[in-house]
Amino acid sequence: MTPLARAAAAGVASALAYLAEQELDRRLMNPRSDDLLLLGGLVTSNPRLWRPLGLAMHLSAGAIFGMAYVQMAAHLLPGPPWWRGVAAAQIENALLFGLVPILNRFHPAVRRGALAPLTRPVYFVQQILRHLALGIVVGALCPPRPRPG
């Protein structure tokens, strides 16, 4: 398996860890916070397709995250591998969280009440926890590529 394929596989594993953490935090904090509905609702208005499409999109994004992490971030960030993964995941989280006000206003699952409003502080905390799981796993499974030179 090539290093990039290993990174993609590690990204999928980290996306699964994210989903496992999501199920835990949904039970503890906010049951109407489901990123599979969030993602699936971006591509269809059919509620029956939100979760399966969201899962496909989430796992694909995980593979891309793993590859991007290995190619761009793993060797630039300081600290042990798991910490580098956490830092990269939280940077990604911070960048994407800027889209929340737009999604909150127009997303069909939020408008129908299937998802709680995304601008609530509890959702931000959930995203931090989910990206923590994502980052730990991708960092642990993706050793940084050697530095050039």
DSSP file (Angstrom, degrees, kcal/mol; ACC not computed):
  #  RESIDUE AA STRUCTURE BP1 BP2  ACC     N-H-->O    O-->H-N    N-H-->O    O-->H-N    TCO  KAPPA ALPHA  PHI   PSI    X-CA   Y-CA   Z-CA
    1    1 A M              0   0    0      0, 0.0     0, 0.0     0, 0.0     0, 0.0   0.000 360.0 360.0 360.0 134.6    0.0    0.0    0.0
    2    2 A T     >  -     0   0    0      1,-0.1     4,-2.4     4,-0.0     5,-0.2  -0.305 360.0-110.6 -72.2 159.2    1.4    3.4   -0.9
    3    3 A P  H  > S+     0   0    0      0, 0.0     4,-2.1     0, 0.0     5,-0.1   0.877 120.1  51.0 -57.8 -37.4    1.9    6.1    1.7
    4    4 A L  H  > S+     0   0    0      2,-0.2     4,-2.2     1,-0.2     5,-0.1   0.891 109.2  49.8 -69.2 -38.1   -1.0    8.1    0.3
    5    5 A A  H  > S+     0   0    0      2,-0.2     4,-2.4     1,-0.2    -1,-0.2   0.889 110.4  51.0 -66.0 -38.4   -3.3    5.1    0.4
    6    6 A R  H  X S+     0   0    0     -4,-2.4     4,-2.5     2,-0.2    -2,-0.2   0.898 109.7  50.6 -63.3 -39.8   -2.3    4.5    4.0
    7    7 A A  H  X S+     0   0    0     -4,-2.1     4,-2.2     2,-0.2    -2,-0.2   0.899 109.8  49.7 -64.8 -40.3   -3.1    8.1    4.8
    8    8 A A  H  X S+     0   0    0     -4,-2.2     4,-2.1     2,-0.2    -2,-0.2   0.923 111.8  48.3 -63.9 -43.5   -6.5    7.8    3.1
    9    9 A A  H  X S+     0   0    0     -4,-2.4     4,-2.4     1,-0.2    -2,-0.2   0.900 111.4  50.0 -63.8 -40.3   -7.2    4.6    5.1
   10   10 A A  H  X S+     0   0    0     -4,-2.5     4,-2.4     1,-0.2    -1,-0.2   0.873 108.6  53.6 -64.5 -36.5   -6.1    6.4    8.3
   11   11 A G  H  X S+     0   0    0     -4,-2.2     4,-2.0     2,-0.2    52,-0.3   0.887 108.1  49.0 -65.0 -39.1   -8.4    9.3    7.4
   12   12 A V  H  X S+     0   0    0     -4,-2.1     4,-2.0     2,-0.2    -2,-0.2   0.920 111.2  50.2 -65.5 -42.9  -11.4    6.9    7.0
   13   13 A A  H  X S+     0   0    0     -4,-2.4     4,-2.0     1,-0.2    -2,-0.2   0.903 110.9  49.2 -60.7 -40.5  -10.5    5.4   10.4
   14   14 A S  H  X S+     0   0    0     -4,-2.4     4,-2.1     1,-0.2    -1,-0.2   0.862 107.9  53.9 -68.6 -33.9  -10.4    8.8   11.9
   15   15 A A  H  X S+     0   0    0     -4,-2.0     4,-1.9     2,-0.2    -1,-0.2   0.869 108.2  50.4 -65.9 -35.8  -13.7    9.7   10.4
   16   16 A L  H  X S+     0   0    0     -4,-2.0     4,-2.2     2,-0.2    -2,-0.2   0.881 108.6  51.5 -68.2 -37.8  -15.2    6.6   12.0
   17   17 A A  H  X S+     0   0    0     -4,-2.0     4,-2.5     2,-0.2    -2,-0.2   0.902 107.8  53.7 -63.3 -39.9  -13.7    7.7   15.4
   18   18 A Y  H  X S+     0   0    0     -4,-2.1     4,-2.5     1,-0.2    -2,-0.2   0.925 109.4  47.7 -57.1 -47.2  -15.4   11.1   14.8
   19   19 A L  H  X S+     0   0    0     -4,-1.9     4,-2.1     2,-0.2    -1,-0.2   0.865 109.6  52.5 -66.9 -35.7  -18.7    9.4   14.3
   20   20 A A  H  X S+     0   0    0     -4,-2.2     4,-1.6     2,-0.2    -1,-0.2   0.927 112.0  45.8 -64.0 -43.3  -18.3    7.2   17.4
   21   21 A E  H  X S+     0   0    0     -4,-2.5     4,-2.9     1,-0.2     5,-0.3   0.883 108.5  58.0 -65.6 -37.5  -17.6   10.3   19.5
   22   22 A Q  H  X S+     0   0    0     -4,-2.5     4,-2.5     1,-0.2     5,-0.2   0.924 104.7  50.0 -57.7 -44.9  -20.6   12.0   17.8
   23   23 A E  H  X S+     0   0    0     -4,-2.1     4,-1.4     1,-0.2    -1,-0.2   0.884 112.1  48.8 -63.9 -36.6  -22.9    9.3   19.1
   24   24 A L  H  X S+     0   0    0     -4,-1.6     4,-1.6     2,-0.2    -2,-0.2   0.957 114.1  43.4 -66.3 -50.5  -21.5    9.7   22.6
   25   25 A D  H  X>S+     0   0    0     -4,-2.9     4,-2.8     1,-0.2     5,-1.1   0.815 109.3  58.1 -70.6 -27.1  -21.8   13.5   22.7
   26   26 A R  H  <5S+     0   0    0     -4,-2.5    -1,-0.2    -5,-0.3    -2,-0.2   0.900 108.2  47.1 -64.5 -38.8  -25.3   13.4   21.1
   27   27 A R  H  <5S+     0   0    0     -4,-1.4    -2,-0.2    -5,-0.2    -1,-0.2   0.839 120.7  37.6 -70.0 -32.1  -26.4   11.2   24.0
   28   28 A L  H  <5S+     0   0    0     -4,-1.6    -2,-0.2     2,-0.1    -1,-0.2   0.799 134.5   4.6 -90.0 -31.2  -24.9   13.4   26.6
   29   29 A M  T  <5S+     0   0    0     -4,-2.8    -3,-0.2    -5,-0.2    -2,-0.1   0.787 125.7   7.4-125.0 -47.2  -25.4   16.9   25.2
   30   30 A N    > < -     0   0    0     -5,-1.1     3,-0.9     3,-0.1    -3,-0.1  -0.721  45.6-174.6-154.6  88.3  -27.5   17.5   22.1
   31   31 A P  T 3  S+     0   0    0      0, 0.0    -5,-0.1     0, 0.0    -1,-0.1   0.727  83.9  63.9 -66.0 -20.2  -29.3   14.6   20.4
   32   32 A R  T 3  S+     0   0    0     -6,-0.1    84,-3.5     1,-0.1     2,-0.5  -0.128  79.6  96.6 -95.6  39.3  -30.4   16.8   17.5
   33   33 A S    <   +     0   0    0     -3,-0.9     2,-0.4    82,-0.2    -3,-0.1  -0.914  44.2 153.8-126.3 101.5  -26.8   17.3   16.3
   34   34 A D     >  -     0   0    0     -2,-0.5     4,-2.0    82,-0.1     3,-0.5  -0.941  31.1-162.7-137.0 110.2  -26.0   14.8   13.6
   35   35 A D  H  > S+     0   0    0     -2,-0.4     4,-2.6     1,-0.2     5,-0.2   0.705  91.3  63.4 -69.5 -18.2  -23.3   15.6   11.1
   36   36 A L  H  > S+     0   0    0      2,-0.2     4,-2.5     1,-0.2    -1,-0.2   0.904 106.7  43.9 -69.8 -39.9  -24.6   12.9    8.7
   37   37 A L  H  > S+     0   0    0     -3,-0.5     4,-2.4     2,-0.2    -2,-0.2   0.902 112.8  53.9 -65.3 -40.3  -27.8   14.8    8.4
   38   38 A L  H  < S+     0   0    0     -4,-2.0     4,-0.4     2,-0.2    -2,-0.2   0.943 114.9  38.2 -59.5 -49.7  -25.9   18.0    8.0
   39   39 A L  H >< S+     0   0    0     -4,-2.6     3,-1.5     1,-0.2     4,-0.5   0.942 117.0  49.1 -69.6 -47.8  -23.8   16.7    5.1
   40   40 A G  H >X S+     0   0    0     -4,-2.5     3,-1.4    10,-0.3     4,-1.2   0.863 105.3  59.2 -60.8 -35.9  -26.5   14.7    3.4
   41   41 A G  T 3< S+     0   0    0     -4,-2.4    -1,-0.3     1,-0.3    -2,-0.2   0.641  93.3  68.0 -68.5 -13.7  -28.8   17.7    3.6
   42   42 A L  T <4 S+     0   0    0     -3,-1.5    -1,-0.3    -4,-0.4    -2,-0.2   0.737 111.1  31.4 -74.0 -22.0  -26.3   19.7    1.6
   43   43 A V  T <4 S+     0   0    0     -3,-1.4     2,-0.3    -4,-0.5    -2,-0.2   0.567 125.2  24.4-116.1 -11.6  -27.0   17.5   -1.5
   44   44 A T     <  -     0   0    0     -4,-1.2    -1,-0.2     1,-0.1     9,-0.0  -0.996  50.3-147.7-150.8 151.7  -30.6   16.4   -1.3
   45   45 A S  S    S+     0   0    0     -2,-0.3    -4,-0.1    -3,-0.1    -1,-0.1   0.418  72.8 106.5 -94.7   0.5  -33.8   17.6    0.3
   46   46 A N    >>  -     0   0    0      1,-0.2     3,-1.8    -6,-0.1     4,-0.6  -0.719  59.7-157.0 -82.4 108.0  -35.0   14.0    0.8
   47   47 A P  H >> S+     0   0    0      0, 0.0     3,-0.6     0, 0.0     4,-0.5   0.775  89.1  63.9 -58.7 -27.9  -34.7   13.2    4.5
   48   48 A R  H 34 S+     0   0    0      1,-0.2     3,-0.1     2,-0.1    -2,-0.0   0.749 106.5  44.3 -68.4 -21.1  -34.5    9.5    3.9
   49   49 A L  H <> S+     0   0    0     -3,-1.8     4,-2.3     1,-0.1     5,-0.4   0.536  88.6  89.2 -98.4  -8.5  -31.2   10.0    2.0
   50   50 A W  H <X S+     0   0    0     -4,-0.6     4,-2.6    -3,-0.6   -10,-0.3   0.938  90.5  42.4 -57.8 -51.1  -29.5   12.4    4.4
   51   51 A R  H  X S+     0   0    0     -4,-0.5     4,-2.6     2,-0.2     5,-0.2   0.945 116.9  44.1 -67.2 -48.9  -27.8    9.8    6.6
   52   52 A P  H  > S+     0   0    0      0, 0.0     4,-2.1     0, 0.0    -1,-0.2   0.932 119.5  42.6 -63.5 -42.2  -26.6    7.4    3.9
   53   53 A L  H  X S+     0   0    0     -4,-2.3     4,-2.6     1,-0.2    -2,-0.2   0.904 113.6  53.1 -67.1 -39.1  -25.3   10.3    1.7
   54   54 A G  H  X S+     0   0    0     -4,-2.6     4,-2.8    -5,-0.4    -1,-0.2   0.889 107.9  51.1 -61.4 -39.6  -23.9   12.0    4.7
   55   55 A L  H  X S+     0   0    0     -4,-2.6     4,-2.7     2,-0.2     5,-0.3   0.937 110.8  47.7 -63.9 -46.0  -22.0    8.9    5.6
   56   56 A A  H  X S+     0   0    0     -4,-2.1     4,-2.0     1,-0.2    -2,-0.2   0.917 115.2  45.9 -60.2 -42.9  -20.5    8.6    2.2
   57   57 A M  H  X S+     0   0    0     -4,-2.6     4,-2.6     2,-0.2    -2,-0.2   0.905 112.7  50.4 -66.7 -41.2  -19.5   12.2    2.2
   58   58 A H  H  X S+     0   0    0     -4,-2.8     4,-2.2     2,-0.2    -2,-0.2   0.920 112.1  45.9 -65.2 -44.6  -18.1   12.0    5.7
   59   59 A L  H  X S+     0   0    0     -4,-2.7     4,-2.1     2,-0.2    -1,-0.2   0.882 113.4  50.2 -67.4 -36.9  -15.9    9.0    5.0
   60   60 A S  H  X S+     0   0    0     -4,-2.0     4,-2.3    -5,-0.3    -2,-0.2   0.920 110.5  49.5 -64.5 -43.2  -14.7   10.6    1.7
   61   61 A A  H  X S+     0   0    0     -4,-2.6     4,-2.8     1,-0.2    -2,-0.2   0.874 108.4  54.6 -63.3 -36.4  -13.9   13.8    3.6
   62   62 A G  H  X S+     0   0    0     -4,-2.2     4,-2.6     2,-0.2    -1,-0.2   0.920 107.6  48.9 -62.2 -43.9  -12.0   11.7    6.1
   63   63 A A  H  X S+     0   0    0     -4,-2.1     4,-2.1   -52,-0.3    -2,-0.2   0.922 113.3  47.0 -61.2 -43.9   -9.9   10.1    3.4
   64   64 A I  H  X S+     0   0    0     -4,-2.3     4,-2.8     2,-0.2     5,-0.2   0.901 110.9  52.2 -64.2 -41.1   -9.1   13.5    1.9
   65   65 A F  H  X S+     0   0    0     -4,-2.8     4,-3.0     2,-0.2    -2,-0.2   0.928 108.7  50.7 -61.3 -44.3   -8.3   14.8    5.4
   66   66 A G  H  X S+     0   0    0     -4,-2.6     4,-2.2     1,-0.2   -58,-0.2   0.921 113.2  45.1 -59.4 -44.7   -5.9   12.0    6.0
   67   67 A M  H  X S+     0   0    0     -4,-2.1     4,-2.3     2,-0.2    -2,-0.2   0.916 115.1  47.1 -67.0 -42.5   -4.1   12.6    2.7
   68   68 A A  H  X>S+     0   0    0     -4,-2.8     4,-2.7     2,-0.2     5,-0.9   0.896 110.2  54.1 -65.3 -39.2   -4.0   16.3    3.2
   69   69 A Y  I  X>S+     0   0    0     -4,-3.0     5,-3.2    -5,-0.2     4,-1.1   0.946 112.3  42.6 -59.2 -49.4   -2.7   15.9    6.7
   70   70 A V  I  <5S+     0   0    0     -4,-2.2    75,-0.6     1,-0.2     5,-0.3   0.897 119.9  42.9 -65.5 -40.5    0.2   13.7    5.6
   71   71 A Q  I  <5S+     0   0    0     -4,-2.3    -1,-0.2    -5,-0.2    -2,-0.2   0.825 133.1  10.8 -77.0 -31.6    1.1   15.8    2.6
   72   72 A M  I  <5S+     0   0    0     -4,-2.7    -3,-0.2    -5,-0.2    -2,-0.2   0.783 129.0  27.9-119.6 -37.6    0.8   19.3    4.2
   73   73 A A  I >X<S+     0   0    0     -4,-1.1     4,-1.9    -5,-0.9     3,-1.1   0.819  95.2  74.4-106.2 -33.6    0.4   19.3    8.0
   74   74 A A  T 34<S+     0   0    0     -5,-3.2    -4,-0.1     1,-0.3    -1,-0.1   0.840 105.8  37.9 -58.0 -38.4    2.1   16.4    9.7
   75   75 A H  T 34 S+     0   0    0     -6,-0.3    -1,-0.3    -5,-0.3    -2,-0.1   0.590 115.1  54.4 -90.1  -9.7    5.6   17.5    9.2
   76   76 A L  T <4 S+     0   0    0     -3,-1.1    -2,-0.2    -4,-0.1    -1,-0.2   0.761  92.5  78.6 -92.4 -27.6    4.9   21.2    9.8
   77   77 A L  S  < S-     0   0    0     -4,-1.9     7,-0.1     1,-0.1     2,-0.1  -0.537  77.6-122.9 -87.6 148.7    3.2   21.0   13.2
   78   78 A P        +     0   0    0      0, 0.0    -1,-0.1     0, 0.0    -2,-0.1  -0.383  63.2  36.6 -84.1 164.6    5.2   20.6   16.5
   79   79 A G  S    S-     0   0    0     -2,-0.1     5,-0.0     4,-0.1    -2,-0.0  -0.239  95.9 -26.8  96.2-179.0    4.8   17.8   19.0
   80   80 A P    >>  -     0   0    0      0, 0.0     4,-2.2     0, 0.0     3,-0.6  -0.251  69.6-100.7 -68.0 160.7    4.1   14.1   19.0
   81   81 A P  H 3> S+     0   0    0      0, 0.0     4,-2.2     0, 0.0     5,-0.2   0.864 121.1  52.3 -53.5 -42.9    2.1   12.6   16.1
   82   82 A W  H 3> S+     0   0    0      1,-0.2     4,-2.0    57,-0.2    57,-0.3   0.887 110.6  49.1 -63.6 -35.8   -1.2   12.5   18.0
   83   83 A W  H <> S+     0   0    0     -3,-0.6     4,-2.8     2,-0.2    -1,-0.2   0.881 107.7  53.8 -69.8 -38.2   -0.9   16.2   19.0
   84   84 A R  H  X S+     0   0    0     -4,-2.2     4,-2.5     1,-0.2    -2,-0.2   0.909 109.2  49.7 -60.5 -41.4   -0.1   17.1   15.4
   85   85 A G  H  X S+     0   0    0     -4,-2.2     4,-2.6    -5,-0.2    51,-0.2   0.916 110.6  49.1 -63.2 -43.4   -3.3   15.4   14.3
   86   86 A V  H  X S+     0   0    0     -4,-2.0     4,-2.5    49,-0.3     5,-0.2   0.929 111.6  49.3 -61.7 -45.5   -5.3   17.2   16.9
   87   87 A A  H  X S+     0   0    0     -4,-2.8     4,-2.1     1,-0.2    -2,-0.2   0.930 112.5  47.3 -61.1 -45.5   -3.9   20.6   15.9
   88   88 A A  H  X S+     0   0    0     -4,-2.5     4,-2.3     1,-0.2    -1,-0.2   0.916 113.1  48.6 -62.6 -42.9   -4.6   19.9   12.2
   89   89 A A  H  X S+     0   0    0     -4,-2.6     4,-2.4     1,-0.2    -1,-0.2   0.885 111.8  48.6 -66.3 -38.4   -8.2   18.8   13.0
   90   90 A Q  H  X S+     0   0    0     -4,-2.5     4,-2.5     2,-0.2    -1,-0.2   0.846 109.6  52.5 -72.4 -32.0   -8.9   21.8   15.2
   91   91 A I  H  X S+     0   0    0     -4,-2.1     4,-2.2    -5,-0.2    -2,-0.2   0.939 111.4  47.1 -63.8 -46.0   -7.5   24.1   12.5
   92   92 A E  H  X S+     0   0    0     -4,-2.3     4,-2.5     1,-0.2     5,-0.2   0.912 111.8  51.4 -60.1 -42.4   -9.9   22.5   10.0
   93   93 A N  H  X S+     0   0    0     -4,-2.4     4,-2.2     1,-0.2    -2,-0.2   0.926 109.6  48.9 -60.2 -47.1  -12.7   22.8   12.5
   94   94 A A  H  X S+     0   0    0     -4,-2.5     4,-0.5     1,-0.2    -1,-0.2   0.891 112.5  48.3 -62.8 -39.7  -12.1   26.5   13.1
   95   95 A L  H >< S+     0   0    0     -4,-2.2     3,-0.7     1,-0.2    -1,-0.2   0.920 116.1  42.2 -67.8 -43.0  -12.0   27.2    9.3
   96   96 A L  H >< S+     0   0    0     -4,-2.5     3,-2.2     1,-0.2     4,-0.3   0.774  98.6  73.4 -76.0 -25.4  -15.2   25.3    8.6
   97   97 A F  H >< S+     0   0    0     -4,-2.2     3,-1.6     1,-0.3    -1,-0.2   0.737  81.1  73.9 -64.5 -19.4  -17.1   26.6   11.6
   98   98 A G  T << S+     0   0    0     -3,-0.7     4,-0.3    -4,-0.5    -1,-0.3   0.704  89.0  60.7 -63.4 -18.3  -17.3   30.0    9.8
   99   99 A L  T X> S+     0   0    0     -3,-2.2     4,-2.5     1,-0.2     3,-0.5   0.603  79.1  91.7 -82.0 -11.4  -19.9   28.4    7.5
  100  100 A V  H <> S+     0   0    0     -3,-1.6     4,-3.3    -4,-0.3     5,-0.2   0.877  80.2  53.2 -57.0 -45.3  -22.3   27.6   10.4
  101  101 A P  H 3> S+     0   0    0      0, 0.0     4,-1.2     0, 0.0    -1,-0.2   0.893 112.6  45.8 -59.7 -36.3  -24.3   30.8   10.3
  102  102 A I  H <> S+     0   0    0     -3,-0.5     4,-1.8    -4,-0.3     3,-0.3   0.947 115.4  45.6 -68.6 -48.0  -25.0   30.3    6.6
  103  103 A L  H  X S+     0   0    0     -4,-2.5     4,-2.9     1,-0.2     7,-0.2   0.909 108.5  57.6 -60.5 -42.1  -25.9   26.6    7.1
  104  104 A N  H  < S+     0   0    0     -4,-3.3    -1,-0.2    -5,-0.2    -2,-0.2   0.847 111.0  42.9 -58.2 -34.8  -28.1   27.5   10.1
  105  105 A R  H  < S+     0   0    0     -4,-1.2    -1,-0.2    -3,-0.3    -2,-0.2   0.844 128.4  22.5 -81.4 -34.7  -30.2   29.7    8.0
  106  106 A F  H  < S+     0   0    0     -4,-1.8    -2,-0.2    -5,-0.1    -3,-0.2   0.588  83.7 116.5-114.5 -12.5  -30.6   27.6    4.8
  107  107 A H     X  -     0   0    0     -4,-2.9     4,-2.4    -5,-0.3     3,-0.2  -0.386  58.3-140.9 -67.1 132.2  -30.0   24.0    5.7
  108  108 A P  H  > S+     0   0    0      0, 0.0     4,-1.9     0, 0.0     6,-0.2   0.841  99.8  53.5 -63.4 -33.8  -33.2   21.9    5.1
  109  109 A A  H  >>S+     0   0    0      2,-0.2     6,-1.9     1,-0.2     5,-1.6   0.863 111.4  45.6 -70.7 -34.1  -32.7   19.7    8.2
  110  110 A V  H >45S+     0   0    0     -3,-0.2     3,-0.8     4,-0.2    -1,-0.2   0.918 112.7  50.8 -70.6 -43.6  -32.4   22.8   10.4
  111  111 A R  H 3<5S+     0   0    0     -4,-2.4    -2,-0.2     1,-0.2    -1,-0.2   0.834 113.1  45.9 -63.6 -32.3  -35.4   24.4    8.8
  112  112 A R  H 3<5S-     0   0    0     -4,-1.9    -1,-0.2    -5,-0.2    -2,-0.2   0.543 115.0-115.2 -87.0  -7.5  -37.5   21.2    9.3
  113  113 A G  T <<5S+     0   0    0     -3,-0.8    -3,-0.2    -4,-0.5    -4,-0.1   0.504  84.8 118.3  86.7   4.0  -36.3   20.8   12.9
  114  114 A A  S   <S+     0   0    0     -5,-1.6     2,-0.4    -6,-0.2    -4,-0.2   0.825  79.2  41.7 -71.0 -30.6  -34.4   17.6   12.4
  115  115 A L  S    S-     0   0    0     -6,-1.9    -2,-0.2    -7,-0.1   -82,-0.2  -0.935  90.7-121.7-114.0 140.4  -31.2   19.4   13.4
  116  116 A A        -     0   0    0    -84,-3.5   -82,-0.1    -2,-0.4    -2,-0.0  -0.387  54.2 -72.4 -68.5 157.2  -31.0   21.8   16.3
  117  117 A P    >   -     0   0    0      0, 0.0     3,-0.9     0, 0.0     6,-0.2  -0.280  41.9-142.4 -53.2 135.6  -29.8   25.3   15.4
  118  118 A L  T 3  S+     0   0    0      1,-0.2   -18,-0.1   -18,-0.2    -2,-0.1   0.577  90.1  71.0 -81.0 -11.1  -26.1   25.1   14.6
  119  119 A T  T 3  S+     0   0    0    -19,-0.1    -1,-0.2   -18,-0.1   -19,-0.0   0.400  70.9 113.6 -88.7   4.1  -25.2   28.4   16.2
  120  120 A R  S X> S-     0   0    0     -3,-0.9     4,-1.2     1,-0.1     3,-1.0  -0.503  75.5-123.5 -75.1 144.5  -25.7   27.2   19.8
  121  121 A P  H 3> S+     0   0    0      0, 0.0     4,-2.2     0, 0.0     5,-0.2   0.831 109.3  62.6 -56.8 -33.5  -22.6   27.0   22.0
  122  122 A V  H 3> S+     0   0    0      1,-0.2     4,-2.4     2,-0.2     5,-0.1   0.866 100.3  53.2 -62.6 -34.6  -23.2   23.2   22.7
  123  123 A Y  H <> S+     0   0    0     -3,-1.0     4,-2.2     2,-0.2    -1,-0.2   0.895 106.9  51.8 -66.8 -39.0  -22.8   22.5   19.0
  124  124 A F  H  X S+     0   0    0     -4,-1.2     4,-1.9     2,-0.2    -2,-0.2   0.924 110.2  48.8 -62.0 -43.9  -19.4   24.3   19.0
  125  125 A V  H  X S+     0   0    0     -4,-2.2     4,-2.3     1,-0.2    -2,-0.2   0.917 109.9  52.5 -61.3 -43.4  -18.3   22.2   22.0
  126  126 A Q  H  X S+     0   0    0     -4,-2.4     4,-2.7     1,-0.2    -1,-0.2   0.899 107.4  51.8 -60.0 -40.4  -19.5   19.0   20.2
  127  127 A Q  H  X S+     0   0    0     -4,-2.2     4,-2.3     2,-0.2    -1,-0.2   0.883 108.0  51.6 -65.7 -37.1  -17.4   20.0   17.1
  128  128 A I  H  X S+     0   0    0     -4,-1.9     4,-1.6     2,-0.2    -2,-0.2   0.942 112.6  45.5 -62.5 -46.3  -14.3   20.4   19.3
  129  129 A L  H  X S+     0   0    0     -4,-2.3     4,-1.9     2,-0.2    -2,-0.2   0.913 113.1  49.6 -64.4 -43.0  -14.8   17.0   20.8
  130  130 A R  H  X S+     0   0    0     -4,-2.7     4,-2.2     1,-0.2    -1,-0.2   0.902 112.1  47.6 -63.8 -41.4  -15.5   15.3   17.5
  131  131 A H  H  X S+     0   0    0     -4,-2.3     4,-2.6     2,-0.2    -1,-0.2   0.767 105.6  60.0 -73.2 -24.1  -12.4   16.9   15.9
  132  132 A L  H  X S+     0   0    0     -4,-1.6     4,-2.5     2,-0.2    -2,-0.2   0.940 108.1  44.5 -63.1 -47.3  -10.4   15.8   18.9
  133  133 A A  H  X S+     0   0    0     -4,-1.9     4,-2.0     2,-0.2     5,-0.2   0.928 114.0  50.4 -61.9 -45.4  -11.3   12.2   18.2
  134  134 A L  H  X S+     0   0    0     -4,-2.2     4,-2.4     1,-0.2     5,-0.2   0.932 113.3  45.5 -56.6 -48.2  -10.6   12.7   14.5
  135  135 A G  H  X S+     0   0    0     -4,-2.6     4,-2.6     1,-0.2   -49,-0.3   0.893 109.4  52.6 -68.2 -42.1   -7.2   14.3   15.2
  136  136 A I  H  X S+     0   0    0     -4,-2.5     4,-2.2   -51,-0.2    -1,-0.2   0.936 114.2  43.6 -59.2 -45.8   -5.9   11.8   17.7
  137  137 A V  H  X S+     0   0    0     -4,-2.0     4,-2.2    -5,-0.2     5,-0.2   0.941 115.3  45.9 -69.3 -47.1   -6.7    8.9   15.3
  138  138 A V  H  X S+     0   0    0     -4,-2.4     4,-1.7    -5,-0.2    -1,-0.2   0.907 115.0  48.8 -64.5 -38.4   -5.3   10.4   12.2
  139  139 A G  H  < S+     0   0    0     -4,-2.6    -1,-0.2   -57,-0.3   -57,-0.2   0.898 112.7  47.4 -66.4 -39.4   -2.1   11.6   14.0
  140  140 A A  H  < S+     0   0    0     -4,-2.2    -1,-0.2    -5,-0.3    -2,-0.2   0.846 118.9  39.8 -69.9 -32.9   -1.6    8.2   15.6
  141  141 A L  H  < S+     0   0    0     -4,-2.2    -2,-0.2     1,-0.2    -1,-0.2   0.641 109.5  61.6 -92.9 -15.0   -2.1    6.3   12.3
  142  142 A C     <  -     0   0    0     -4,-1.7    -1,-0.2    -5,-0.2     3,-0.1  -0.842  69.0-159.3-117.2  95.1   -0.2    8.7   10.0
  143  143 A P        -     0   0    0      0, 0.0   -68,-0.1     0, 0.0   -69,-0.1  -0.449  36.2 -97.5 -67.1 147.3    3.4    9.2   10.7
  144  144 A P        -     0   0    0      0, 0.0     3,-0.1     0, 0.0   -74,-0.1  -0.340  38.5-111.9 -65.0 145.8    4.8   12.4    9.2
  145  145 A R        -     0   0    0    -75,-0.6    -3,-0.0     1,-0.1     0, 0.0  -0.444  47.0 -85.8 -71.8 152.5    6.6   12.0    5.9
  146  146 A P        -     0   0    0      0, 0.0    -1,-0.1     0, 0.0   -71,-0.1  -0.256  46.8-107.3 -60.0 144.7   10.3   12.7    6.1
  147  147 A R        -     0   0    0      1,-0.1     2,-0.0    -3,-0.1     0, 0.0  -0.488  39.1-107.6 -70.2 140.3   11.3   16.3    5.7
  148  148 A P              0   0    0      0, 0.0    -1,-0.1     0, 0.0    -3,-0.0  -0.365 360.0 360.0 -66.1 147.2   12.9   17.1    2.4
  149  149 A G              0   0    0     -3,-0.1    -2,-0.0    -2,-0.0     0, 0.0   0.438 360.0 360.0 108.3 360.0   16.6   17.8    2.3
